């Protein structure tokens, strides 16, 4: 029976709770290290709010909050260790250092205490959730609709690797897509034929596809660019056989190798943590720009409103990242015409 997937928001909530528990434990442990009485001051309440926020922001910027079902527990532990170490160093230098303390070995004790407490509590929450996610995949209650692009020897080999793999991958392969017309292929006896690559976008939408496995032959390498171009604006995970990477090594970024001989393929050269930092900078600079330009924006809005009848803003639907629509707003620059505006909606 299919179960609902564990949303990443629960992972984030777990990090917030774990970071709060870690701060409480560290607060009293630090009192013990410094030989101070176990009284609660206002810095305790400030820390119990600010520290989980700061830790969550750091984990976000380092690309932690992606799908739980694509994570390895071992890799996630080492990633958590590195980020927790960096975060503990930052807290040590910006929060904990106090020149009035004469014995500087105390700083080492504080740092190690904070680091191990943070790593311990975060790892417990994460391992529990990742183990739950892995169990859902193993018992088949969570799966991902997938298609294979390719239809001959390489595609058949990948299909057999997935089917015969002792470790469940979560792939629910609904069919295959051929690079050519027709279904006289090696996979025809194993999977339904869904069409050829010309209809790839339509097939992805109709079959609610989440994973696309590109397993074309070497003789079909000229088809690869067209396939990736069609997939670039789709919200799907792309996986490719390792011997294809040399064809496009300058245009993609590769990451973890899965249980079957496949590699995750990401269109674009920026890793996840760089994309997150760029996204954060985009938001911060946009907000700053709106604040600084707010007098000019208000003046423009008044002039538009007084110039002619109609709304201040003009809006139009546009297609953005991964084919997702969004509404674009800008100041109206033409006279108001109801029929004209209705045609744009």
N, C-alpha and C positions, 0 to 999 in steps of 0.2 A: 504494500500500500504506500502510495506516494505521500511523503510528509513535507510540511513547509520547511524551507531552507532557513538556516540560522543567518539572520541579517547581520551585516557588519556593525550595525548600531549596538548590538549586544556585546560585541568585541570591545567597542569603544567604552561602553558602560562598565565593562569588567575592568578595563584599564583605569578608569576614573575611581572606581571603588578600591582597587588594589593600591593605587597611588595614595589615596586618602588613608588607608590602613597603614601603609608603609610610613607615611609622615607621622601618624600618631605614635607608632612604635619607635621611630627615630627620635621624636621629640623627647620622650621619656628616657630613652637610652642615652641621648646626649646630656640630659640633666645628670644622669648617673656618671657619665664620663667626666663632666665638668665639676662634679661634686656639689651640685646645686640642689636645693629643695625641690620636691616634686609639685610645684605650684603651676597652675595654668595661667599664662599671661595672654595678652591680646595677640602676640605673634603666633600663638598656637592656632587661633581661629583664622587668622589671615593665611597661615600656611595650609590649613586643611582645605581652603578654597582655592588658593592660588597655585599650590603645587600640583594637584591633579590637572588643572587647566594647562599649566606649563608642560607637564609631562605628556599630556595628550597631544598638545601642539607639536612637541618635538617628535613624537612617534608618527604623527601625520606627515610632517615634513620629510621624514626619512622613508616614506612609502610603506608604512606598516598596514594601513587600512585598505587592503584589497580583499578580494573574495577569500573566505575561509577555506573553501574547497580546493583552492589552488596552492595552499600552503603546505610545506613540509614541517613537521613538528621539530625536527632536529635543526633545520635551517632557521626556523623562527626563534628557537632558543638562542642560537648564536647571534642572530640579529638583535634580539632583545638584550643580550649581554653587552654588545658593542654600544648600542644606543643608551642603555642605562649607565654605562661607564662614562660616556660623553656627558650625559645629563648630570651625573653626580659631580663631575669635574666643574661644570658650569655653576652648579649650586654652591660648591665649595668656595669658588673664587668670588662669586657675586653676592652670596648670602651669609655663609658661615664664617668667613675669615674675620677675625676681630683682633686688632693689634694689641689689645689689652691682655691677651693670653700670652703668658711667658713661655710655656712649654709647647713648642711647635709639633711635638709628636702627637699632641691631641688632635691636630688636623688630620693626620693619617688615620687615627682611630675613627674620627667622625666620617671621613670619606669612605672608609671600608664599611662602616656600619650602614651608611646611607645606600651605598652601592649594592651590598648583599641583601638588604631588606627590600629594596626596590625590585631587584632581580628575582628574589624569592616569591614575593606576592604576585607580581605581574606574571611570572612563569606559571604559577599554579592556575590562575584564571585562564590563561591562554591555552595551556595544555588540556585543561578540562574541556574547553569549547572546541578545540581542534580535534580532540579524541571523539567528541560527540559528532562532529562533522564527518570524520573519517568513517565512523560506524554507520552513519546514514548512507554513505556511498557504498560501503561494503555489503550492506543488507539490501541495497537496491531501492531504498525509500527516497533517495535523492539521485537524480540523474540529469544528464545534459543532452538534449537533442543535438545530434551531430550528423554531418554528411562527409563523405569522402569525395574529393575532387580528383579524378583519375579513375581508370577502369581496368588497367592491365596488371602486369607483374608486380610493380612496386605497390600499387593500391591493394592488390590481393595479399601481398606479404604483410602490409600494415594491418589490414583487417584481421588476418590470422593471428598476428601478434596481440591485438587487442582482445580477441575472443579467447585465446589460449592463455592469456596472462593470468597468473594465480592471484595477483593483486588487483582488485576491482578498481577501474579507472573512472567509472561514472559515465562513460560514453554510452549513449543510446543511439546507435547508428541507424538512422531511418532510411538511408538509401545512398546512392552514389550519383555523381554528376560526371558525365563524360566530356572530354575536351573536343570530341568530334560528334557528328550526327550518328545516331544508331546505337543499339544496345548489344551488339555482338562482341562481347568483351569477356575478360576473365572473371569479372565480378557478377555477371548476370545471374549465375546460379546461387549466389550468396545473398545479394541485396536487391531491393527494388531499384529500377532505373528511373531517376527523377527528371532527366533531361540533360541538356548540354550546358556549357559555360555561358552561352548567350543569355540563358534564362536564370543565371545564378542568383541575381538579386530577388527575382520573383520567388524562386524556390525557398530562399532563406526566410522570406516573409510568410509564405504559405505554411511552411513546416515548423515555424517558430524555432529556427536553428540558433544555437548558442556557440557551437564549436564547428569550425571548418578545418578539415584535415586535408592538406594539399599533398597528394602523393602521385604526381605526374611522372612520366618517363623522361629520360634524358633527351630523347628525340622530340619531346614536346616543350622544351625549355622556352621557345618563343611565345608560348601561351601564358607563361607565368606572370609577365608584366600586366597583361590584360586582366588576369584573375585577381591579382592584388589590387589593381585599380578599382575593380568592382567591389572588393571587400573593404576598401579604405574608408568608406562612409557608412559601413554597417557596424552595428554594435554586437560584434561577434569576436570570439577568441580564435586566432589563426594559429594552426600548428602545421609544421612542415617537416619532411624527412631530412635528416642531417646532410645528405649528399646534395641537397638543393641549395644549401646556404651559400656555397661559393658563387652561385649565379647572382645573388643579390646582396652580397656581403657589405656593399657600400651604402645600402639604402635601408637596412633594418637593424634593430637591436635584438639580440637573442638573450634568453634567460634560461630558466631551469629545465633540465632534461627530466622527462616523466618516466613512469615505469615502463612504458613502451617506447620504441626508438623514435620519439618525436621531440621537437624543440618548439617552445613558445616563440612566436614571431610578433614583433611590435613594429608597426609602420611608424617611422620617425626615429631619430637618433637619441632623443632625450630619455634617460631612465626615469622611473616613476618619481623619485625624490626630487629631481630637477623640475619636473612638471609641477609638482606640488609647490615648490618654492616660487616658481614663475607665477602660478595661479594666485598665491598669497600676495606677491608683489603687485600683480594686476589689480587685485581688489583694493589693497591699501593705497596704491597710487591713484586709482579711480576715485575712491572716497576722498582722498586729499584734494584731487583736482576739482571735485564737485564742491567741496567746502571753499576752496580758494576762489573759484569762479562763480560762487552762488550769487553775488551782487549782479554780475553780468547776465547770469541765467534769469534772474528775477526781472531785470530790465528788459531782456529780450521777450520774456513771456508777456509782460505788460504791453510792449509795442505790438506784438502779434495779435493780442486780444483787441487792442484799440484800432488796429489797421482795417479789419473787416470782420463780418460776422462769421462765427464758426468756432471750432475747438482750437485750443492753443497747440495741441500736439497732433501730429500725423503718425499713424502706426501701420505697420505692414508685417506680415508673417514672412520669415526667412528660414532657410535651412542651415543649421549649424553643424557642430561636431557630431560625427557618427549618424548623420542624417536626421538629427532631432530638431524639430521646428522650434522657433522662438519668436517673440514679438519684438520688433524694433520700433523705438519711439524717437521722434525728432520733431523739432519745431516746424509747424506748418509754414510753407513758403509760397503757397498759392491761395487764391480766393476759394472760399468754401463752396463745394458743389456736392450735394447729397448723393446724386447718382454716381458721380465720379468716385467719391469716397467709398460708396457701397461696393463698387466693383473691385476695390482693392482689398476688401475684408475677406 
